[in-house]
């Protein structure tokens, strides 16, 4: 395997991982900012006030995005296995 091909496989994997994680990170960022704003406005410094909404939003987002996640991960796995099969030639 030449170095360019290995770098391309690694780059593809990292970009795909960011593509998969981006919706979750975005929602957690927004929920965290809203919870922090709420804490600042009300002067409530309860730790569960930030944790519980993030947990509920993550669970809801996971339920909603499960079909997309499964389809994307299976397509990526098929693509990578196909590409790895041609590496030996």
LINSUL-V793951 format. One record per backbone hydrogen bond with DSSP energy under -1.0 kcal/mol. NH is the residue of the N-H (numbers start at 1). CO is the residue of the C=O. Records with the same first field share a line. If there is no record, write none. Layout:
NH->CO / CO
//
This chain:
6->2
7->3
8->4
9->5
10->6
11->7
12->8
13->9
14->10
15->11
16->12
17->13
18->14
19->15
20->16
21->17
22->18
25->21
26->22
27->23
28->24
29->25
30->26
31->27
32->28
33->29
34->30
35->31
36->32
37->33
38->34
39->35
40->36
41->37
42->38
43->39
50->47
51->47
52->48
54->50
55->51
56->52
57->53
58->54
59->55
60->56
61->57
62->58
63->59
64->60
65->61
69->65
70->66
71->67
72->68
73->69
74->70
75->71
76->72
77->73
78->74
79->75
80->76
81->77
82->78
83->79
84->80
85->81
87->84
//
